[in-house]
Amino acid sequence: MPLESGQSDQCIDTLIAGRTPTPVQSQGQDRLPIQQSTVFYIEARGLFGKPAHKCATAFVNEALPLAGISQCSGSRHVGIGVARPSYSQWSARAKVGSVKNTNDVTVTVSHGGVTATLAPAATSAVFANSDPNGGWAIDCTVIIVIMENRSFDHLLGHLRYSGNRLDVDGVIGPNLGVPGYLNPANGQGYSPFLINQGGVLPGDLPHGLQDVRKQLSFVAASQTYAMNGFAQAYLDAGGAVAANLPPMGFNSSDSAPVSAWLADQFTICNRWFSSLPSSTHPNKLMALAGKSIVDDTAALIPPQDTLLDWLDARKIDWRVYHDGAFSFFALMPQYWSWFVGPRFRQFSRLQGDLRDTTSPAPQVIIVEPAYADAPVEQHPNDNHPPLSIAFGENFVLRLYQALSSAPVSVSSRTVLIAIHDEHGGFWDHVPPHPTPGYTSISGTSFATTGPRVPAFIISPLVSGKRAITNLAFDHTSILQFIAECFAPGGGTYSHEVDLRASYGFHSVSQALDLTSPRSLPAAPDFPLSAPITLQISRPVMTDSQRAFAHAMDGILASQYRNDALAKHRELHTWDAA
């Protein structure tokens, strides 16, 4: 349990014992009542919230044996047959006082009259990350970018098929007509196929709430998901019959060269799932809030708190950079005053801002592409079908170049998390992750996640050369990580995110496997080209397009009209229409 205000100037998490213990103050240190049957845990935090291995190992090897406790195991978490509890339910802190030299810090455990002291060297790694208020003063920057509507197999499945990446759970070749991949539809069978470079699609694919249920193909007899309804959902939505149906296509390294290079240089996630088996709005809200007030994409999003509110309440510096005229947050009228303010900036400013040594980079940066569904965007690059992914590949490349060209003092402590919000109707062969009993704010039950989506962890703190993680993640894994870095007192993001963690979704911190940052490699030049039709504005046809149209109408009719027109000249075209 946290110390009372004023009891100490510096705190570190040290020991978790049994149920929430009541510390007994003794000679400036917390002493915990310990019994023979007590189960011990050590949760010592290191860089970016990752458990400090040295501290945990020293605790097992030195402190507990001295106290006469020998049945311990593990290096990250120390325990006897009990799963690690959450911070909020099982916390205990050792009071170490205000010191300048961590070698003077001691943490004691008392058992049966014997006092064991944790070695000073073991405490130093954790002590360096504590702050006077008991929070984790971690000097880092987290960058989040959410692209649109592509599945894991669609964007990265080729790494297994033609890239000899046996560690990637992608498309297995050479025979793509195997029963496990075949999608029956209207009496025909449709198999996956490689997309030619450019990859322009005839139109958008079905990916709403009801469409996704059809695509997952629940089999009642086996209580499993066959993942073979993508072709039928496409034809049912009016898609044209062809030998190769668009939802079954997957890219090659030629059509997705930037993604292939990032997968070769950093960490990709074999099991990152869209949080809900639905469309863009609910999944983006899960990534940016840990909950969603809507179950499908519709018009303006009703008020609900998001990561921006969470950060603002904790005085964590944040900023949003958007490449187009509009931000996803502008679909929520509660953020219009921020949208026209200085914390929302054009993406073109990011590289200069990261290089600016006179002004520290924000602790959390959200980067947004130019949205294809925003009718005034002339150069969309969010990967939303039918757009060619060449534009999205170029956008992600520019984002990486902005990070890699930043001073080492910035880039060495930055974690860039690049995901897609949902699968967009594209086939993926891996069944969704179970989320039994999960109910949305509106009362809809979701027994599973949506399909897998591409996810990259790009940082000097992940191993180079084809790193991969098989742990399960969903969009709330980002918020787990944010809380590990910035929540006061080692708290969590929210009880909704805690619930998602209970389903087995890990924090992004579990993908950070280096304790010392490595150098970021320079990106090579990539030949990227695709046709595009330039239009002053596009017709409003889909729910997502209507949402952007409503937002533009709303902000131009609000008190923020003049500020919006002055900041975003593209809105003049819409205003005059």
N, C-alpha and C positions, 0 to 999 in steps of 0.2 A: 504494500500500500504506500502511496506517496507520503513523504514527510510533510508535516504541517508547515505552513508558510513561516519563514524566518528561522527554521530549525537548522538549515545548513545553506552554505553558499554554493556548494557543488554536490551533485548527486550522480550516482551511476546505478544501473540495474545490476544486481549481483546474485541474489538467491531467491528462489521460489520454493517454499516448503509447505506441503500439505495444503489445507484450506487457507484462505487469506489470514495470515498471522498478525498478531498485534505486537509490534516492536516494543521492547522494553529499553528505555534509554539508560545507558550505562557508560560513563566515562567518555562521552562524546561519540559513541558508536551505537548502532542499532544491534541488539542481540535478539535472536529469534528463539522462541521456545521449541526445542527439538526433542522428539521422542524416538524410541528405537524403531518404530514402524514408519517414520516420516519418509516421504518420497521427495527427493531433492531435484531441483532443476537449476541450471545456470543458463541465463539468457544474456550474454554479454554482447553488446552491439559494437560493430566495427564500422568500416567505411560504408556509406549508403545503407545503413541499417542491417547489413549482413552480420550474423553472429561472428564474434571474434574467436577464431579457432584456438589461438594461443591461450586466451583467457580460460576458455572452457577446458582445454587440455590440462592446463596448470591446476585448475580447480579440482579435476579428477585425480591427478597424480600427486598433488601436494596437500591441498586443504582437507579434502574429505578423509583420506587415509589417516591423517593426523588426528582427526576427530573420531576415529574408530569406525568409520563407515567405509566399507570396501565394495559393496555390490552396486557398482555404477558402471555405466557404459555410454559410449557415444562421444563424439568430439564437438558437434554443434550443440546438441541438446543432451543434457545429462539427466537420466531418469531411470526408474525401475518399473517397467511395464505399464506406464501410463502415458497417454498421448500428451503432447505439449498443450497446455491450456492457453487461453488468450491473455494478452497483457492486462486487459481491464479487469478480469476476474482474479488473476493470480499475480499480483505484483508485490514486491517487497524491495525496499531500497536500503542501502547502507549509507549512513551519514559519514562523510569523510572530511568535512570541514573545508575551509578555504585554504588552499595551498598553492604554491607556485611550482613546486617540483613534484611530479607524480611519483617519484621514488619514495616520497614521504607518506604516500597513501597506503593504508592497510585496511583490509576487509576481513572481519573475523566471523567465524562460525563457532558456536558453543554447543557442546554435546557431552553430557555426563560429567561436567566439570572440566572437560578438556577444551582448550581454545585452540582453534586452527587458524592460521593466518594465510590469506591468499598472497602469493608472491607479488611484490611491487611491479615486476616486469609484466606480469599478467594483467594487472589493472590498468596499465598505462594506455593500452590501445583503446580501451573504452573511455577512460577518463578524458582523453583528448576530444571526445565527441560530446561531452556533457556541457550544459550551460547553467548559469546561475538559477534559472527557473525550473530546472529539472527536465527541460526539453532536450532535443538532440540538435545541437548547433552544427549541422553538417553543411559545409561550404560546397554547394553543388548547384548545378542547373539541370533540370529535367525538361526535355523538349518532347512534345507530343504532336504527332501528325496523324490524321485519320483520313485515309483515302476512301474511295467509294467502290463498293459492289463488285468484288472479285473474290473467288474462292481460292483456297490453298492450291488444290490441284490445277486450277485454271492458270495461276501465275507461277507456281513453283513445282508443279508435278513433273515438269520436264527434267528437273535435276536428277531424278531417279531414272526416268525413261531414257534420256540420251546423255546425261551428264555423269553417269557411273557413281552417283551419290547413293550408296546402299544404306546410308544412315538416314536418308530422307524418306519419309513415308509418303511418297508421291506415286506417280503412275508407273506401273511395272510393265515393261514390254518384253518382246516385240509384239506379241499378239494382243491387240486391244479389244478383241471380240470375246473375251472370256466372260463366263456367266456373271461373275461378280461386278463387272463393269457395264453389262448390257442393260439398256433402258428400254423396256417395251412401251410402245405407244401406238394405238389404233391398229393393232395387228402386226406392226413392224418392230424390229429391234434396232436400236441406235447405239453405237459405240463411241468412245472418245476418239478424237483425232487432233493432230497437230495443226495449229493455225499458222498460216503464212505470215511473213513479216508485214507489218502494217495493221492487220487485224481489225479493219473497220467492220462493224456489225450492221445488219439491216435495220435494227431497232433495239429498243430496250427489252429486257427479259422480265417475265413475271417474278416478283419477289416479295409480294405482300404476305400478310399473316396466313391467309388461307392457301396461297400458292406454296409457301414453304412447307406447310403440313403435307401437301400433296407430294412435294419433292422428296421429303424424308421417307415417305412410304412406310408407315408403321405396320408391322405384321403382328396381329393380335395373338396368333397361335404361339409364336416364339417370344413375344414381347420384345422384339428388336426392330431396328429400322433398316430397311433394305437399301436405302439411298439410290433408288432406281426410278423415281417419279419425275425427274427433271425434264425429260423429253415430252411426257404426257402433259405436264403443266404448261410447257411452251406451246404445244399444239392446241390445248384447250383455251389458251389465251389469244388464239388467232394467228399463231406463228405459221409460216408457210412450210409445207412439206418439202423436204430436200434430203439428199443422201446423207449429208452431214448437217445436223441441227446445231445452231449456234450455242446452246447451253452445254453441249458436250465437247466443245473445243478447248484445247489447252495450249498455252504459248510455248515457244522454244526460247533458247538463249538468244537467238537472233532477234526475236520480236520483243523480248524483255531483257536486254543486255545489262541494264543498270541493276535490276533486281537480282540477276544471276551473279553479278560482280559483288554486290553487297552480301549475298548468301555465301559467297566464297571467302569474304574478308571478315565477316562478323557472325553473329548468332541469329539463327532462325528457329522458330518454334514449331515443332511437329504437331503440337496439340493446343493451338490457340483458337478458341471458338468464339464466334459472335455470341453475345450474351443471351439474346432472345431469338427464337425462330420466327423472325419478323423482318421488317424493312429498316430504312435508314434512321428515322427519327428516334424510335425506341432504343436502337442499338447505340446511337451516338450519345443519347442521354445516359445510358448505362456506363459508357466510357467516361463521361464528363460529370456524372452525378452519383453513380452507383445505384440508381433507381430511375424509373421512367413513368411519367404521368400519362403517357399515351402508349397504346399497344400496337399502333400502326402509323404510317405516315399520313398526315392530314394537313390541316391548315395551320394557322399560328399555334405555337405550343403554349398551353396554359402555364401559369406561373409555377415554378418549382425551383428549389435551391440547387445550385450546381457547384462544381469545383471552384469557380470564381468567387462565390460567396464564402466557401470554406477557407480559401486562401486569404481573402480580404479580412475575415474575422480574426485570423491569426497573424495578421500583419506580414504575410508572406508575399514578397514582391512577385507580380505576374504580369504577363503581357500577351496579347494576341496579335499575330501577324497573318494577314490574309492576302492571297495573291490576286484575288478578284475584287470586284466592287463590294461584295457582300460577304458577311460572316454568318455561320450557322447560328451564332448567338443573337443575330438580328431577327431571327424567327421567334424570339421571345421578347415581347415588348418591355419586360422588366429591365432589359439590358440596353435599351436604346440610348440612354444618357451616357453609358460607357462606350457604346459603339461609335459615337461621334466625338469621343474624347481622346486623350493622348495615349491611353494604354492599348488602343486598337490601332495598329499601324500596317502600312503596306509591306508585303513580303520583301520588296526590293530594299527595304531599310535594314533587314535582319543582319546581313553580312557586315555592314558598317557598324551597327550597334554592337555586335559581338566583338568587333575589333577595337571599339572605343574603350581604351584603358582608363579614361577619366570617369567613366560611369559603369558601375558593376552590372553585369548581366543579371536579368531577373532570375529568381530561383525556379520559376515555372514558366515555360513558354509554350503556347499552343500555336501551331502553324496550320493554316488552312489553304488548300488549293483553290483555284478558281472553279466554282461549281457550274457544271453543265446545266443544271436545272434552274439556275438564275437567269431569267430571260435576257438580261443585258450583258452577260458575259460574252465577249467576242473571242476570247482565247481560253476556253475551259481546259482544265488539265487534272481533273479529279479522278479519272479512270471510270467514270460512270458511263455504261453503255448507252448509245452505240459508239461512243468516243473511242478512238484508237488509244491503246495504252502508251503509245510513243510520247504523247504529251505529258502523261503522268510520270513516265520514266524520266523525262527531262526535268520535271519539277522536283522530283526526289533527288536527282543528281545535283540540282542547284542548291537544294537544302543541305545536302552532304558537303558540298563545296564551301558553303557559308560556315559550317562547323569546322571543317578541316583547315580552313584558312584563318580561323580565329587564333589569338595568342594561346600558347600552350597553357598558360595560367587559367584559361577558360575551357579549352577543349579537353584538357586532361581530367576535368572534374564534371564532364557533361555526359548525360545518358540520353540518347535520342531513341524514342520508341515510335516506330512506324508501323501502323496497322491499317487494315481495311475495316470499315464499319460492319459490313455483312457481305454475304456471298453473291448477291445480285442476281440470283437465279442460275448461276453456273454450277455444274456438277462437281461434287466432291465425294470420294468413296468412303470416307471415314464417318461412322455414325456419330451423332451428337453426344455431348456429355450429359449425364443425368443430373437433374436438379429437382429431386422429388419434393413436392410440397411447396415449390416456389410460387408465390402469388404476387402479381404486379400491384401497383398502387390502385389501379382501377378494378382490381378483383379478378383479373384473368389468371388462370393457372397455367404454368409452363413447366411441363415435366422434364424438359431438356433445354439445352442451349440451341442455337442455330448451328449451321455447318461451320467447318473450319475456315479461317481466313488467313491470309499471309500476315506474318508479324516478324519484324526485324528489331533486334536489340543492337544498336549501333553506338559503340562507346570504346574509349581506350581501356575500359575495365572488363572487356570480354576478350576471350582468346581469339587470336587471328586464325585464318585458314580453316574454313569449313566447320565452325563450331555449331552445335545443334543441341537443343534441349528437348527431352521427351516429357517433361512435366506438363501438367494441365494448366492452362491459363484461360481467362476470359477477359473482357474489357475492364472489369473491376480490379484486375491484377495491377493495373496502372495506379489506381487509387490506394491499394494496399501499399504500394511502393512510396507514393507521395506521403502517406501517413508515417511510414517508417522514417522518412527523411525529415519531416517537418512537424509532426504532431507533438504538442507539448506533453512532457511526461511519459513519452512512449505510448501514447494513446493510439486508437485506431481511427480510420476515416469516419465510419458510421456503422450502425448495427446492421444496415442492409448489406454493406460490403463484408462485414464479419460473417453474415449468413452465406454469402457467396463463397467465402473462404472455407466454410464448413463443408461445402460440396467437393472440396479438393482442389480449388483453384489457388495457385501459388502467386506470391508476389514476384514482380519483375526482378527484385533483388536476387532471387534464386538463380537468375541467369548470369549474374555478374561474378565471374570466377577468378578475376585477377585482383590482388591486393595493391599492386603498383601499376599505374597506368602505362600503357604502351603508346608508341607513336601512331598517329592515324595515317594510313597510306593515302597517297594522292590518287585521285580517281583518274583513270585514263579517259581519252576522248572516245565518245561513243557515236557511231553513225545512227542518228534517229531521224526518221522522216515518216510523214503520214499526210494524206490529203485532208483538207478542212475547208468548209464553206463558211466564209465570213458573212455575218448578218448583223445588222444594227440591233435587232432584237429577234428572239425566237418565239414561236407561238406557245401559248400556255395550254398544255394538254393533260399533264399528269398531276397527281396529288402533290408531289414534291414541287413541281413548277408553280402550282397554285399557291403553295405555302410561301414561296419567295415573292410571288406577285402580291399577295396580301401584305407581306412584310414591307415591301417597297411602297405600296399605297398607304399603309398605316404610318410609316415614319415620315412620309412626305405630307401627311395630313396632321402631323403632330407638332408639338412645340420645338422639335428637333429638326424641322424641315430645312431651315437655312444652313445649319451646321452640316447636315447630311449632304446637301447640294454642294457646299463649299469644299467638303472633304472628298466626295466621290463624284467626279464629273460624269461618270456613266449614268448616274441617276437623272441627269438632265434629259437624256433621250427618253427615258421612261416617263418622266414628268410631262414631256411635250406630246406624248403619244395620245 
